[in-house]
Amino acid sequence: GIHPDEFSSRMLVEGYHKQGSLISALNLVVELQRFGISVPQDVYDYLGIALCRENRPFAAKSLLERIACPSYEPNPEILCNLVSSFCRCNSLEEALDLKAQMVSKNMRLDLVSYKAIICCLCKLSRCKEAENLIKEMAESGVRPDIEICRALIKRLCQKSNFSEAEYLLRFFAE
């Protein structure tokens, strides 16, 4: 009749993760749920971020979908990590879909998420979309950094679109 409390649950999950056994941590959470033991929200948050950092965005998305209920709303940090993880795994459309969902819920992306999407767009030669995203960033108060500027200008120069690259340099300078 004794079951782990919130602290014990978190420590067990973190311990499995530190041992390199994230799958065991996930299995533990599934077992706790199966026995009707409440799993704290911060454990789900921890697992979601850990999966994203290990470039397992589809597993993280699946976890978030499995625990979706009115009492749990993933925080923007987890969703931003998920966007970045999708981009690192070249799943741009998934990242863009998640971005759209976040925007519809009035959640803002962070600089890292924007950077991941823009760099991924540039890699795929979708420079116009990347430029539009930079403008969206500026409108939402997130300032593009040097890596974003470099990625887009490099791609434009590779495509011999020097006038557009020069325009963007002026835009970034301003």
MARDREN-58666 format. One record per atom (N, C-alpha, C): residue number from 0; residue in three letters; x, z, y. Coordinates in steps of 0.05 Angstrom, whole numbers, plus 32768, in hexadecimal, padded with zeros to 4 digits. Example, Ala and Ser with C-alpha at 12.3 -4.5 7.8 and 13.67 -1.06 7.14 Angstrom:
BEGIN
    n  res     u     w     v
    0  ala  8108  809C  7F8E
    0  ala  80F6  809C  7FA6
    0  ala  8108  809C  7FBE
    1  ser  8101  808E  7FD3
    1  ser  8111  808F  7FEB
    1  ser  8102  809D  8001
***
This chain:
BEGIN
    n  res     u     w     v
    0  gly  8010  8000  7FE8
    0  gly  8000  8000  8000
    0  gly  8011  8000  8019
    1  ile  802B  7FFF  8016
    1  ile  803C  7FFF  802E
    1  ile  8044  7FE2  8034
    2  his  8042  7FDA  804D
    2  his  804A  7FBF  8054
    2  his  805B  7FC1  806E
    3  pro  806B  7FAC  8072
    3  pro  807D  7FAC  8089
    3  pro  806D  7FAC  80A4
    4  asp  8078  7FBB  80B7
    4  asp  806C  7FB9  80D2
    4  asp  8079  7FA2  80E1
    5  glu  8072  7FA0  80FB
    5  glu  807C  7F89  810A
    5  glu  809A  7F89  810B
    6  phe  80A7  7FA0  8110
    6  phe  80C4  7FA1  8111
    6  phe  80D1  7F99  80F7
    7  ser  80C6  7FA4  80E1
    7  ser  80D2  7F9D  80C6
    7  ser  80CF  7F80  80C0
    8  ser  80B8  7F74  80C7
    8  ser  80B3  7F58  80C2
    8  ser  80C8  7F47  80D1
    9  arg  80CC  7F4E  80EA
    9  arg  80DF  7F3F  80FB
    9  arg  80FB  7F42  80F0
   10  met  8103  7F5A  80E8
   10  met  811E  7F5E  80DE
   10  met  8123  7F4F  80C4
   11  leu  810E  7F4E  80B2
   11  leu  8111  7F3F  8099
   11  leu  8114  7F21  809F
   12  val  8104  7F17  80B0
   12  val  8106  7EFA  80B7
   12  val  8121  7EF4  80C4
   13  glu  812A  7F04  80D7
   13  glu  8144  7F00  80E3
   13  glu  815A  7F02  80CF
   14  gly  8158  7F15  80BD
   14  gly  816D  7F19  80A8
   14  gly  816F  7F00  8096
   15  tyr  8159  7EF6  808D
   15  tyr  8159  7EDD  807D
   15  tyr  8166  7EC6  808D
   16  his  815E  7EC4  80A6
   16  his  8169  7EAE  80B6
   16  his  8187  7EB1  80BA
   17  lys  8191  7EC9  80BF
   17  lys  81AE  7ECE  80C3
   17  lys  81BD  7EC8  80A9
   18  gln  81B0  7ECC  8093
   18  gln  81BD  7EC6  8079
   18  gln  81BC  7EA8  8073
   19  gly  81B0  7E98  8084
   19  gly  81AE  7E7C  8080
   19  gly  8197  7E74  806E
   20  ser  8183  7E85  806C
   20  ser  816D  7E80  805A
   20  ser  8153  7E80  8069
   21  leu  8150  7E6C  807B
   21  leu  8138  7E6A  808B
   21  leu  811F  7E65  807A
   22  ile  8123  7E56  8064
   22  ile  810D  7E51  8052
   22  ile  8102  7E6B  8046
   23  ser  8114  7E7D  803F
   23  ser  810B  7E97  8035
   23  ser  80FC  7EA7  804A
   24  ala  8104  7EA4  8063
   24  ala  80F6  7EB2  8079
   24  ala  80DA  7EA6  807B
   25  leu  80D7  7E8C  8079
   25  leu  80BD  7E7F  807A
   25  leu  80AC  7E88  8062
   26  asn  80B8  7E89  804B
   26  asn  80A9  7E92  8033
   26  asn  80A0  7EAF  8036
   27  leu  80B0  7EC0  8042
   27  leu  80A8  7EDB  8047
   27  leu  808F  7EDD  8058
   28  val  808F  7ECD  806D
   28  val  8078  7ECC  807F
   28  val  805F  7EC3  8071
   29  val  8062  7EAF  8060
   29  val  804B  7EA5  8050
   29  val  8041  7EBA  803E
   30  glu  8053  7EC9  8031
   30  glu  804B  7EDF  801F
   30  glu  803D  7EF5  802E
   31  leu  8047  7EFC  8045
   31  leu  803A  7F11  8055
   31  leu  801E  7F08  805C
   32  gln  801B  7EEF  8064
   32  gln  8000  7EE5  806B
   32  gln  7FEE  7EE6  8052
   33  arg  7FF9  7EDE  803B
   33  arg  7FE9  7EDD  8023
   33  arg  7FDE  7EF9  801B
   34  phe  7FEE  7F0D  8021
   34  phe  7FE5  7F28  801B
   34  phe  7FD5  7F35  8032
   35  gly  7FCF  7F25  8046
   35  gly  7FBE  7F2E  805C
   35  gly  7FCC  7F40  8070
   36  ile  7FE7  7F3F  806F
   36  ile  7FF6  7F4F  8082
   36  ile  7FFA  7F3F  809C
   37  ser  7FF4  7F4B  80B2
   37  ser  7FF6  7F3D  80CC
   37  ser  8014  7F38  80D3
   38  val  8019  7F20  80D9
   38  val  8034  7F18  80E1
   38  val  8035  7F17  8100
   39  pro  8047  7F25  810C
   39  pro  8048  7F26  812A
   39  pro  804E  7F0B  8136
   40  gln  8044  7F06  814D
   40  gln  8048  7EEC  815B
   40  gln  8066  7EE7  8160
   41  asp  8075  7EFB  8166
   41  asp  8092  7EF7  816C
   41  asp  80A1  7EED  8153
   42  val  8097  7EF4  813B
   42  val  80A4  7EE9  8123
   42  val  809F  7ECB  8121
   43  tyr  8086  7EC3  8127
   43  tyr  8081  7EA6  8127
   43  tyr  8092  7E98  813C
   44  asp  8094  7EA4  8153
   44  asp  80A4  7E98  8169
   44  asp  80C1  7E95  8160
   45  tyr  80CB  7EAB  8154
   45  tyr  80E7  7EAA  814A
   45  tyr  80EB  7E94  8136
   46  leu  80D9  7E92  8123
   46  leu  80DC  7E7D  810E
   46  leu  80D9  7E61  811A
   47  gly  80C7  7E5D  812D
   47  gly  80C4  7E43  813A
   47  gly  80DD  7E3A  8148
   48  ile  80E9  7E4C  8157
   48  ile  8102  7E46  8165
   48  ile  8119  7E41  8152
   49  ala  811B  7E52  813D
   49  ala  8130  7E4F  8129
   49  ala  812E  7E34  811B
   50  leu  8116  7E2B  8114
   50  leu  8112  7E11  8107
   50  leu  811A  7DFB  811A
   51  cys  8113  7DFD  8133
   51  cys  811B  7DE9  8147
   51  cys  8139  7DE7  814A
   52  arg  8146  7DFE  814B
   52  arg  8163  7DFE  814F
   52  arg  8171  7DF2  8136
   53  glu  8165  7DF4  811F
   53  glu  8170  7DE8  8107
   53  glu  8167  7DCB  8103
   54  asn  815B  7DC0  8118
   54  asn  8152  7DA4  8117
   54  asn  813E  7D9F  8101
   55  arg  812B  7DB1  80FF
   55  arg  8114  7DAE  80EC
   55  arg  80FA  7DAF  80FC
   56  pro  80F7  7D9B  810E
   56  pro  80DF  7D9C  8120
   56  pro  80C5  7D99  8111
   57  phe  80C5  7D8A  80FB
   57  phe  80AC  7D86  80ED
   57  phe  80A3  7DA0  80DF
   58  ala  80B7  7DAF  80D5
   58  ala  80B1  7DC9  80C9
   58  ala  80A7  7DDC  80DE
   59  ala  80B3  7DDC  80F6
   59  ala  80AA  7DED  810B
   59  ala  808E  7DE6  8114
   60  lys  8088  7DCC  8116
   60  lys  806D  7DC3  811E
   60  lys  8059  7DCB  8109
   61  ser  8061  7DC9  80EF
   61  ser  804F  7DD1  80D9
   61  ser  8049  7DEF  80DB
   62  leu  805D  7DFE  80E0
   62  leu  805A  7E1B  80E3
   62  leu  8046  7E22  80F9
   63  leu  804A  7E15  8110
   63  leu  8038  7E1A  8127
   63  leu  801C  7E11  8121
   64  glu  8018  7DFB  8112
   64  glu  7FFD  7DF2  810B
   64  glu  7FF1  7E06  80F7
   65  arg  8001  7E10  80E5
   65  arg  7FF6  7E22  80D0
   65  arg  7FED  7E3C  80DC
   66  ile  7FFA  7E45  80F1
   66  ile  7FF2  7E5F  80FD
   66  ile  7FDF  7E5C  8115
   67  ala  7FD8  7E43  811B
   67  ala  7FC7  7E3E  8132
   67  ala  7FAC  7E4D  812F
   68  cys  7FA7  7E5E  8142
   68  cys  7F8E  7E6D  8143
   68  cys  7F8A  7E75  8161
   69  pro  7F72  7E7D  8168
   69  pro  7F6D  7E84  8184
   69  pro  7F80  7E9A  818F
   70  ser  7F89  7EAC  817D
   70  ser  7F9A  7EC2  8187
   70  ser  7FB7  7EBA  818A
   71  tyr  7FBF  7EA3  8180
   71  tyr  7FDB  7E9B  8182
   71  tyr  7FDE  7E81  8191
   72  glu  7FEC  7E82  81A6
   72  glu  7FF3  7E6A  81B6
   72  glu  8011  7E69  81B9
   73  pro  801E  7E55  81AD
   73  pro  803B  7E54  81B0
   73  pro  8043  7E53  81CD
   74  asn  8058  7E61  81D3
   74  asn  8061  7E62  81EF
   74  asn  8071  7E48  81F6
   75  pro  8074  7E43  8210
   75  pro  8082  7E2A  8218
   75  pro  809E  7E28  820E
   76  glu  80AC  7E3F  820A
   76  glu  80C7  7E3E  8200
   76  glu  80C8  7E31  81E4
   77  ile  80B6  7E39  81D3
   77  ile  80B5  7E2E  81B8
   77  ile  80AF  7E10  81B9
   78  leu  809B  7E09  81CA
   78  leu  8094  7DED  81CB
   78  leu  80AA  7DDC  81D7
   79  cys  80B8  7DE6  81EB
   79  cys  80CF  7DD8  81F6
   79  cys  80E5  7DD4  81E2
   80  asn  80EA  7DE9  81D2
   80  asn  80FE  7DE7  81BC
   80  asn  80F5  7DD1  81A8
   81  leu  80DB  7DD0  81A3
   81  leu  80D0  7DBC  8190
   81  leu  80D4  7DA0  819B
   82  val  80CE  7D9C  81B4
   82  val  80D2  7D82  81C1
   82  val  80EF  7D79  81BE
   83  ser  8102  7D8B  81C5
   83  ser  811E  7D85  81C3
   83  ser  8127  7D7F  81A6
   84  ser  811C  7D8E  8194
   84  ser  8123  7D8A  8177
   84  ser  8119  7D6F  816D
   85  phe  8101  7D68  8175
   85  phe  80F6  7D4D  816E
   85  phe  8109  7D37  8178
   86  cys  8112  7D3A  8191
   86  cys  8124  7D26  819D
   86  cys  813E  7D25  818E
   87  arg  814A  7D3C  8187
   87  arg  8163  7D3C  8178
   87  arg  8160  7D2E  815D
   88  cys  8148  7D2F  8152
   88  cys  8143  7D22  8138
   88  cys  8137  7D06  813C
   89  asn  8139  7CFB  8154
   89  asn  8130  7CE0  815A
   89  asn  8112  7CDC  8155
   90  ser  8103  7CF0  8159
   90  ser  80E5  7CEF  8155
   90  ser  80D9  7CF0  8171
   91  leu  80DF  7CDB  8181
   91  leu  80D7  7CDA  819D
   91  leu  80B9  7CDB  81A0
   92  glu  80AA  7CCD  8190
   92  glu  808D  7CCC  8194
   92  glu  8081  7CE8  818F
   93  glu  808B  7CF7  817C
   93  glu  8082  7D12  8177
   93  glu  8088  7D23  8190
   94  ala  80A0  7D20  819C
   94  ala  80A7  7D2F  81B4
   94  ala  8095  7D28  81CB
   95  leu  808F  7D0E  81CE
   95  leu  807D  7D06  81E4
   95  leu  8061  7D10  81E0
   96  asp  8057  7D10  81C7
   96  asp  803D  7D1B  81C2
   96  asp  803B  7D38  81C9
   97  leu  8050  7D47  81C1
   97  leu  8050  7D64  81C6
   97  leu  8052  7D69  81E4
   98  lys  8062  7D59  81F2
   98  lys  8064  7D5B  820F
   98  lys  8049  7D57  821C
   99  ala  803A  7D43  8213
   99  ala  801F  7D3D  821D
   99  ala  800C  7D55  8218
  100  gln  800E  7D61  8201
  100  gln  7FFE  7D79  81FB
  100  gln  8005  7D90  820E
  101  met  801F  7D93  8213
  101  met  8027  7DA9  8225
  101  met  801C  7DA4  8241
  102  val  801E  7D8B  824A
  102  val  8015  7D85  8265
  102  val  7FF7  7D8A  8267
  103  ser  7FE8  7D83  8252
  103  ser  7FCB  7D87  8252
  103  ser  7FC3  7DA5  8253
  104  lys  7FD6  7DB6  824A
  104  lys  7FD1  7DD3  824B
  104  lys  7FDE  7DE0  8263
  105  asn  7FE7  7DCF  8276
  105  asn  7FF5  7DD9  828E
  105  asn  800E  7DE8  8288
  106  met  801C  7DE0  8273
  106  met  8036  7DEC  826D
  106  met  804C  7DD8  8278
  107  arg  8061  7DE4  8282
  107  arg  8077  7DD3  828D
  107  arg  808E  7DD2  8279
  108  leu  809A  7DBA  8278
  108  leu  80B2  7DB6  8268
  108  leu  80CA  7DC2  8278
  109  asp  80DE  7DCA  8269
  109  asp  80F6  7DD3  8276
  109  asp  810A  7DBC  8278
  110  leu  8120  7DC1  8286
  110  leu  8135  7DAD  828A
  110  leu  813F  7DA2  826F
  111  val  8144  7DB3  825C
  111  val  814F  7DAB  8242
  111  val  813C  7D98  8234
  112  ser  8122  7D9D  8235
  112  ser  810E  7D8B  8229
  112  ser  810E  7D70  8236
  113  tyr  810D  7D71  8251
  113  tyr  810D  7D57  8260
  113  tyr  8126  7D47  8259
  114  lys  813D  7D55  8259
  114  lys  8156  7D48  8253
  114  lys  8156  7D3B  8237
  115  ala  814B  7D49  8224
  115  ala  814A  7D3F  8208
  115  ala  8139  7D26  8207
  116  ile  8122  7D26  8214
  116  ile  8110  7D0F  8214
  116  ile  811D  7CF7  8222
  117  ile  8128  7CFD  823A
  117  ile  8134  7CE7  824A
  117  ile  814B  7CDA  823B
  118  cys  815D  7CEB  8230
  118  cys  8174  7CE0  8221
  118  cys  816B  7CD0  8209
  119  cys  8156  7CD9  81FC
  119  cys  814B  7CCA  81E5
  119  cys  813F  7CB0  81EE
  120  leu  8131  7CB0  8204
  120  leu  8125  7C97  820F
  120  leu  813C  7C83  8216
  121  cys  8151  7C8E  8222
  121  cys  8167  7C7C  822A
  121  cys  8175  7C70  8211
  122  lys  8178  7C81  81FC
  122  lys  8184  7C77  81E4
  122  lys  8173  7C5F  81D8
  123  leu  8159  7C61  81DC
  123  leu  8147  7C4C  81D2
  123  leu  8142  7C36  81E6
  124  ser  8152  7C35  81FC
  124  ser  814F  7C21  8211
  124  ser  8134  7C21  821E
  125  arg  8128  7C38  8220
  125  arg  810E  7C3B  822D
  125  arg  8112  7C48  8249
  126  cys  8122  7C39  8259
  126  cys  812B  7C44  8272
  126  cys  8115  7C49  8287
  127  lys  8101  7C37  8287
  127  lys  80EB  7C3A  829B
  127  lys  80DC  7C54  8295
  128  glu  80D7  7C5A  827C
  128  glu  80CA  7C74  8275
  128  glu  80DB  7C8B  827D
  129  ala  80F6  7C89  8279
  129  ala  8108  7C9E  8281
  129  ala  8107  7CA3  829F
  130  glu  8107  7C8C  82AE
  130  glu  8105  7C8F  82CB
  130  glu  80EC  7C9C  82D4
  131  asn  80D5  7C95  82C7
  131  asn  80BC  7CA1  82CE
  131  asn  80BC  7CBF  82C8
  132  leu  80C9  7CC6  82B2
  132  leu  80CB  7CE2  82AB
  132  leu  80DD  7CF2  82BF
  133  ile  80F1  7CE5  82C9
  133  ile  8102  7CF2  82DE
  133  ile  80F1  7CF7  82F7
  134  lys  80E1  7CE4  82FE
  134  lys  80CF  7CE8  8315
  134  lys  80BB  7CFE  8310
  135  glu  80B1  7D00  82F8
  135  glu  809E  7D15  82F1
  135  glu  80AD  7D30  82F3
  136  met  80C6  7D31  82EA
  136  met  80D6  7D49  82EB
  136  met  80D7  7D53  8308
  137  ala  80DF  7D40  831A
  137  ala  80E3  7D46  8336
  137  ala  80C9  7D51  8342
  138  glu  80B2  7D44  833B
  138  glu  8098  7D4D  8345
  138  glu  8091  7D69  833B
  139  ser  809A  7D70  8323
  139  ser  8093  7D8A  8319
  139  ser  80A7  7DA0  8320
  140  gly  80BB  7D98  832F
  140  gly  80CE  7DAC  8339
  140  gly  80E6  7DB1  8327
  141  val  80E9  7DA1  8312
  141  val  8100  7DA3  8300
  141  val  8115  7D8E  8309
  142  arg  812C  7D97  8311
  142  arg  8141  7D85  831B
  142  arg  8151  7D79  8305
  143  pro  8154  7D5F  8304
  143  pro  8164  7D52  82F0
  143  pro  8182  7D5A  82F3
  144  asp  818F  7D5C  82DD
  144  asp  81AC  7D64  82DE
  144  asp  81BD  7D4B  82DA
  145  ile  81D7  7D4F  82DA
  145  ile  81EA  7D39  82D9
  145  ile  81E8  7D2A  82BE
  146  glu  81E2  7D38  82A8
  146  glu  81E0  7D2A  828E
  146  glu  81C9  7D16  828E
  147  ile  81B3  7D1D  829A
  147  ile  819C  7D0B  829B
  147  ile  81A3  7CF3  82AC
  148  cys  81AF  7CF8  82C3
  148  cys  81B8  7CE2  82D4
  148  cys  81CB  7CD0  82C6
  149  arg  81DE  7CDB  82B9
  149  arg  81F3  7CCC  82AA
  149  arg  81E7  7CBB  8294
  150  ala  81D4  7CC6  8284
  150  ala  81C8  7CB8  826E
  150  ala  81B9  7C9F  8278
  151  leu  81A9  7CA3  828D
  151  leu  8199  7C8D  8296
  151  leu  81A9  7C77  82A4
  152  ile  81BC  7C7F  82B4
  152  ile  81CD  7C6C  82C2
  152  ile  81DF  7C5D  82AF
  153  lys  81E9  7C6B  829B
  153  lys  81F9  7C5E  8287
  153  lys  81E9  7C48  8278
  154  arg  81D1  7C4F  8271
  154  arg  81C0  7C3C  8262
  154  arg  81B9  7C24  8273
  155  leu  81B3  7C29  828D
  155  leu  81AD  7C13  829F
  155  leu  81C5  7C00  82A2
  156  cys  81DC  7C0C  82A4
  156  cys  81F5  7BFC  82A7
  156  cys  81FA  7BEC  828E
  157  gln  81F5  7BF8  8276
  157  gln  81F9  7BE9  825D
  157  gln  81E6  7BD1  825C
  158  lys  81CF  7BD3  8268
  158  lys  81BC  7BBD  8269
  158  lys  81C1  7BAB  8281
  159  ser  81D7  7BAF  828F
  159  ser  81DF  7B9F  82A7
  159  ser  81CA  7BA0  82BD
  160  asn  81BC  7BB6  82BE
  160  asn  81A8  7BBA  82D3
  160  asn  81B4  7BCC  82E9
  161  phe  81C8  7BC0  82F7
  161  phe  81D8  7BCF  830A
  161  phe  81C8  7BD7  8323
  162  ser  81B6  7BC6  832C
  162  ser  81A6  7BCD  8344
  162  ser  8195  7BE6  833F
  163  glu  8189  7BE7  8327
  163  glu  8178  7BFE  8320
  163  glu  818A  7C17  831D
  164  ala  81A1  7C14  8311
  164  ala  81B4  7C2A  830F
  164  ala  81BC  7C35  832A
  165  glu  81C1  7C22  833C
  165  glu  81C9  7C2A  8358
  165  glu  81B2  7C39  8366
  166  tyr  819A  7C2F  8362
  166  tyr  8182  7C3C  836D
  166  tyr  8180  7C59  8363
  167  leu  8183  7C5C  8349
  167  leu  8181  7C77  833D
  167  leu  8197  7C89  8347
  168  leu  81AF  7C7E  834B
  168  leu  81C5  7C8F  8356
  168  leu  81BD  7C9A  8372
  169  arg  81B1  7C88  8382
  169  arg  81A8  7C91  839C
  169  arg  8192  7CA7  8399
  170  phe  817F  7CA2  8387
  170  phe  816A  7CB5  8382
  170  phe  8175  7CD0  837A
  171  phe  8188  7CD0  8368
  171  phe  8194  7CEA  835F
  171  phe  81A3  7CF7  8376
  172  ala  81B1  7CE7  8386
  172  ala  81C0  7CF2  839C
  172  ala  81AE  7D00  83B0
  173  glu  8196  7CF4  83B4
  173  glu  8183  7D00  83C7
  173  glu  8177  7D19  83BB
***
